[in-house]
């Protein structure tokens, strides 16, 4: 079968590799679509450490089960599934507590174990979540991002009437915006320099702010009577936007650190946390129930995943897809590789 194998930074080739073998508790999935996220780009360009090379990249995927191993009871051949890309042991204290995203023995498909830029992949049955026919394989790849948003919203508990600002309107940022709107937040401010992304955010129900036209902190404070928002969601992952979030949140408010931040944050304003009693919350990955919540809200029609997909490639051109996401990230949202 064909798979995209990474041997070092930017050294990705599509090769013939052995077909995966089924084993107890596992299923074989014929991968239909895999989306590219920032983690994939970091693995590809060498900015994210990879413990083993070579490795088959890719992790945000949907597909069809084509073979079922012994001891698998809840799935059958022909089931359409989205894959939970987080690997977890199911035996540690975190797994027993349902916090599989924090498993110290875990990892990620496409990094610790071979991933899904491949025609077929063997995965544990507990990493599969069934998806209905109403969600296409392409759109289903965004269920992974949506699941991470649901995970974070369990921590921040938006209530109707809360004021929210979302800094950064990539695919995950747009989903943060939409989920804040349908959770009853009003207003929800969407902040980005990209005009076309602001158009999507506006259709999602947000009030839009372009930093090239107005200072986001001043604009948010002016619209909230000088107080600032109850919740600021940082969805970029930079020191500058975290500072913005802390400046625009009201005293006693919450900042969600949702973007994957660098290990060292320059000019972090710890005094503001003290003086304004800001709650700074982190959120990592997702757990299985977050997928089910995402599927439910998509089926209800409250969240439309389709506008998030802007570019499509086939497996033979996966390197071009990764180069696009790496070199011109502002050109697209979800880059999908159809397999």
C-alpha positions as CSV (number, residue, x, y, z in Angstrom):
1,X,0.0,0.0,0.0
2,X,1.0,3.7,-0.4
3,X,2.0,5.8,2.6
4,X,3.7,9.2,3.2
5,X,6.9,8.4,5.1
6,X,8.9,11.2,6.9
7,X,12.6,10.6,7.4
8,X,13.6,14.0,8.6
9,X,12.6,17.7,8.2
10,X,10.9,18.2,4.9
11,X,12.1,14.7,3.8
12,X,8.7,13.2,3.0
13,X,8.1,10.7,0.2
14,X,5.2,8.5,-0.8
15,X,6.3,4.9,-0.7
16,X,5.1,1.3,-0.9
17,X,4.9,0.0,2.7
18,X,3.6,-3.3,4.1
19,X,-0.2,-3.5,4.6
20,X,-1.0,-3.4,8.3
21,X,-2.1,-6.7,10.0
22,X,-5.1,-6.9,12.2
23,X,-4.7,-8.2,15.8
24,X,-6.9,-8.6,18.8
25,X,-8.8,-5.5,19.8
26,X,-7.8,-3.7,16.5
27,X,-9.5,-2.8,13.3
28,X,-8.1,-2.0,9.8
29,X,-9.4,1.3,8.5
30,X,-9.3,2.2,4.8
31,X,-8.4,5.9,5.2
32,X,-10.6,8.2,3.1
33,X,-9.5,11.6,4.1
34,X,-6.8,13.2,6.4
35,X,-6.6,16.9,7.2
36,X,-3.4,18.8,8.0
37,X,-3.2,20.7,11.2
38,X,-0.4,22.8,12.8
39,X,1.0,19.8,14.6
40,X,1.5,18.0,11.2
41,X,3.3,21.0,9.9
42,X,5.6,21.2,13.0
43,X,6.5,17.5,12.6
44,X,7.1,18.0,8.9
45,X,9.4,21.0,9.3
46,X,11.2,19.7,12.3
47,X,10.0,22.2,14.8
48,X,8.2,19.4,16.8
49,X,10.4,16.6,18.2
50,X,9.6,13.2,16.7
51,X,10.8,10.3,18.9
52,X,11.1,7.9,16.0
53,X,12.0,8.2,12.4
54,X,11.0,7.1,9.8
55,X,7.3,7.6,10.6
56,X,4.1,7.8,8.5
57,X,2.7,11.2,9.1
58,X,-1.0,12.3,9.5
59,X,-3.6,12.0,12.3
60,X,-6.8,13.9,11.6
61,X,-8.7,11.2,9.7
62,X,-11.8,9.5,8.6
63,X,-12.3,6.2,6.9
64,X,-14.2,2.9,6.5
65,X,-13.5,-0.2,8.6
66,X,-12.5,-3.1,6.2
67,X,-11.3,-5.7,8.7
68,X,-12.1,-6.5,12.4
69,X,-9.8,-8.3,14.7
70,X,-10.7,-10.8,17.5
71,X,-12.3,-9.3,20.6
72,X,-13.8,-6.4,18.7
73,X,-17.6,-6.3,19.5
74,X,-18.8,-2.8,18.7
75,X,-17.7,-2.3,15.1
76,X,-18.2,-4.2,11.9
77,X,-16.8,-4.1,8.3
78,X,-18.4,-1.1,6.5
79,X,-18.6,1.2,9.5
80,X,-17.7,4.8,8.8
81,X,-15.5,6.2,11.5
82,X,-13.5,9.2,12.6
83,X,-10.3,8.4,14.4
84,X,-9.3,9.7,17.8
85,X,-5.6,10.4,17.1
86,X,-4.5,10.3,20.7
87,X,-2.9,7.1,21.9
88,X,-3.6,6.2,25.5
89,X,-2.9,3.2,27.7
90,X,-6.3,2.8,29.5
91,X,-4.5,1.6,32.7
92,X,-3.1,4.7,34.4
93,X,-4.9,7.0,36.9
94,X,-5.7,9.6,34.2
95,X,-7.2,7.0,31.9
96,X,-9.3,5.5,34.8
97,X,-10.5,9.1,35.5
98,X,-11.6,9.6,31.9
99,X,-8.8,12.1,31.2
100,X,-7.2,10.0,28.5
101,X,-5.8,13.2,26.9
102,X,-3.4,13.5,29.8
103,X,-2.2,9.8,29.7
104,X,1.6,9.9,30.5
105,X,2.0,6.7,28.5
106,X,0.2,8.0,25.4
107,X,1.2,9.8,22.2
108,X,-0.1,10.8,18.8
109,X,-0.7,9.1,15.5
110,X,1.9,10.4,13.0
111,X,4.4,11.0,15.7
112,X,4.8,8.3,18.4
113,X,3.2,5.7,16.1
114,X,2.6,5.6,12.3
115,X,-0.2,7.8,11.2
116,X,-2.8,8.2,8.5
117,X,-1.3,9.6,5.4
118,X,-1.7,6.0,4.2
119,X,-4.2,3.9,2.4
120,X,-4.8,1.7,5.4
121,X,-4.1,1.9,9.1
122,X,-4.5,-0.5,12.1
123,X,-6.0,1.2,15.1
124,X,-7.4,0.1,18.5
125,X,-11.2,-0.2,18.3
126,X,-11.5,2.4,21.2
127,X,-9.9,5.0,18.9
128,X,-12.8,4.7,16.5
129,X,-16.0,6.8,16.7
130,X,-18.8,6.0,14.2
131,X,-20.0,8.9,12.0
132,X,-23.4,9.1,10.3
133,X,-23.8,9.1,6.5
134,X,-24.8,12.8,6.8
135,X,-21.2,13.8,7.5
136,X,-18.9,13.4,4.6
137,X,-15.4,11.9,5.0
138,X,-13.9,15.3,4.2
139,X,-16.0,17.2,6.6
140,X,-15.6,14.5,9.2
141,X,-11.8,15.3,9.5
142,X,-12.8,18.6,11.2
143,X,-14.6,16.6,14.0
144,X,-11.1,16.3,15.6
145,X,-10.7,20.1,15.8
146,X,-14.3,20.4,17.0
147,X,-13.7,17.8,19.7
148,X,-10.7,19.8,21.0
149,X,-13.0,22.9,21.2
150,X,-15.6,20.9,23.2
151,X,-12.9,19.8,25.6
152,X,-11.9,23.4,26.2
153,X,-15.5,24.5,26.6
154,X,-16.0,22.0,29.4
155,X,-13.4,24.0,31.3
156,X,-14.7,27.5,30.7
157,X,-18.5,26.9,31.1
158,X,-19.9,29.7,28.9
159,X,-23.3,30.9,30.1
160,X,-25.8,32.9,28.1
161,X,-24.9,36.6,28.1
162,X,-21.2,36.1,28.7
163,X,-19.0,38.3,26.5
164,X,-16.3,36.5,24.6
165,X,-13.4,37.4,22.3
166,X,-11.6,34.8,20.1
167,X,-8.2,35.9,19.0
168,X,-7.3,34.0,15.8
169,X,-9.7,32.7,13.2
170,X,-8.1,29.6,11.8
171,X,-10.2,26.5,11.6
172,X,-10.1,25.8,15.3
173,X,-10.6,29.5,16.1
174,X,-13.7,29.7,13.9
175,X,-15.1,26.7,15.7
176,X,-14.4,28.4,19.0
177,X,-16.3,31.4,17.7
178,X,-19.3,29.3,16.5
179,X,-19.5,27.2,19.7
180,X,-19.3,30.4,21.8
181,X,-22.2,31.9,19.8
182,X,-24.4,28.8,20.1
183,X,-23.6,28.5,23.8
184,X,-25.4,31.9,24.3
185,X,-22.4,34.3,24.5
186,X,-23.3,37.8,23.3
187,X,-21.4,39.5,21.9
188,X,-18.7,37.2,20.6
189,X,-15.8,39.1,19.0
190,X,-13.8,37.4,16.3
191,X,-10.3,38.9,15.8
192,X,-8.1,38.3,12.8
193,X,-6.4,40.2,10.0
194,X,-7.8,38.0,7.3
195,X,-10.8,39.6,5.6
196,X,-12.2,36.3,4.2
197,X,-11.9,34.6,7.6
198,X,-13.7,37.5,9.2
199,X,-16.5,36.9,6.6
200,X,-16.9,33.3,7.8
201,X,-16.8,34.4,11.5
202,X,-19.5,37.0,10.8
203,X,-21.7,34.3,9.2
204,X,-21.1,32.2,12.3
205,X,-22.7,35.0,14.3
206,X,-19.7,37.0,15.6
207,X,-18.9,40.7,15.7
208,X,-15.6,41.1,13.8
209,X,-12.5,43.1,14.5
210,X,-9.6,43.5,12.1
211,X,-6.4,44.5,13.9
212,X,-5.3,46.4,10.7
213,X,-8.3,48.7,11.2
214,X,-8.7,49.0,14.9
215,X,-6.7,48.1,18.1
216,X,-8.4,44.9,19.3
217,X,-8.0,45.7,23.0
218,X,-9.4,49.2,22.6
219,X,-12.3,48.0,20.4
220,X,-13.3,45.2,22.8
221,X,-13.2,47.5,25.8
222,X,-15.2,50.2,24.0
223,X,-17.9,47.7,23.1
224,X,-18.0,46.4,26.7
225,X,-18.3,49.7,28.6
226,X,-14.6,49.8,29.4
227,X,-14.6,46.5,31.4
228,X,-13.4,44.0,28.8
229,X,-14.8,40.5,28.1
230,X,-15.7,37.8,30.5
231,X,-13.6,35.3,28.5
232,X,-10.8,35.8,26.0
233,X,-9.8,32.7,23.9
234,X,-6.3,32.8,22.6
235,X,-6.3,30.6,19.5
236,X,-3.0,31.6,17.9
237,X,-0.3,30.5,20.2
238,X,2.0,33.5,20.5
239,X,3.2,35.8,23.3
240,X,1.7,38.9,21.6
241,X,-1.8,37.4,21.4
242,X,-1.7,36.1,24.9
243,X,-0.8,39.6,26.1
244,X,-3.8,40.9,24.1
245,X,-6.1,38.4,25.7
246,X,-4.9,39.3,29.2
247,X,-5.3,43.0,28.4
248,X,-8.9,42.7,27.0
249,X,-10.3,40.4,29.7
250,X,-12.2,42.1,32.5
251,X,-11.1,41.9,36.1
252,X,-12.1,38.5,37.4
253,X,-12.3,37.1,33.9
254,X,-10.9,34.1,32.2
255,X,-8.2,33.6,29.5
256,X,-8.3,30.2,27.7
257,X,-4.9,29.3,26.3
258,X,-6.1,27.2,23.4
259,X,-3.4,27.9,20.7
260,X,-0.3,25.7,21.1
261,X,2.0,28.2,22.8
262,X,5.8,28.2,22.7
263,X,7.6,26.7,25.7
264,X,8.9,30.2,26.7
265,X,6.4,33.1,26.5
266,X,8.1,36.5,26.1
267,X,6.8,39.5,28.2
268,X,4.3,37.4,30.1
269,X,2.4,39.7,32.3
270,X,2.1,37.8,35.6
271,X,1.2,41.0,37.4
272,X,-2.0,41.3,35.4
273,X,-3.0,37.8,36.6
274,X,-2.6,39.0,40.2
275,X,-4.0,42.5,39.8
276,X,-7.0,41.6,37.7
277,X,-7.5,38.1,39.3
278,X,-7.4,36.5,35.8
279,X,-7.9,32.8,35.6
280,X,-5.6,31.3,33.0
281,X,-6.8,27.9,31.7
282,X,-5.1,25.4,29.4
283,X,-6.7,22.7,27.4
284,X,-5.1,19.7,25.6
285,X,-6.6,17.5,23.0
286,X,-9.9,15.7,23.6
287,X,-11.5,12.6,25.1
288,X,-13.9,10.3,23.3
289,X,-17.1,11.9,24.5
290,X,-16.1,15.2,22.9
291,X,-16.4,13.5,19.5
292,X,-20.0,12.5,20.2
293,X,-20.8,16.0,21.3
294,X,-19.3,17.3,18.1
295,X,-21.2,14.9,15.9
296,X,-24.5,15.8,17.7
297,X,-24.1,19.5,17.1
298,X,-23.1,19.0,13.5
299,X,-26.2,16.8,12.9
300,X,-28.4,19.4,14.5
301,X,-27.3,21.9,11.9
302,X,-25.9,24.4,14.4
303,X,-22.3,23.9,13.2
304,X,-21.4,23.7,9.5
305,X,-17.9,22.1,9.0
306,X,-17.9,22.4,5.2
307,X,-16.8,26.1,4.9
308,X,-13.6,25.2,6.8
309,X,-12.1,23.1,3.9
310,X,-10.3,25.3,1.5
311,X,-7.8,23.0,-0.3
312,X,-7.8,19.4,-1.5
313,X,-4.9,17.2,-2.5
314,X,-4.5,13.4,-3.2
315,X,-2.0,11.2,-1.4
316,X,0.6,11.5,-4.3
317,X,0.7,15.2,-3.7
318,X,0.7,15.2,0.1
319,X,4.1,17.0,0.2
320,X,2.6,19.9,-1.8
321,X,-0.2,20.0,0.7
322,X,2.2,20.2,3.6
323,X,4.3,22.8,1.9
324,X,1.2,24.9,1.4
325,X,0.3,24.7,5.1
326,X,3.9,25.3,6.1
327,X,4.9,28.2,3.8
328,X,1.5,29.9,3.2
329,X,-0.6,29.2,6.3
330,X,-2.7,32.3,5.8
331,X,-3.9,31.1,2.4
332,X,-6.2,28.4,3.8
333,X,-8.1,26.8,6.7
334,X,-8.4,23.0,6.4
335,X,-6.1,21.4,3.9
336,X,-7.5,17.9,3.2
337,X,-5.7,15.0,1.6
338,X,-8.1,12.5,0.0
339,X,-6.8,9.0,0.0
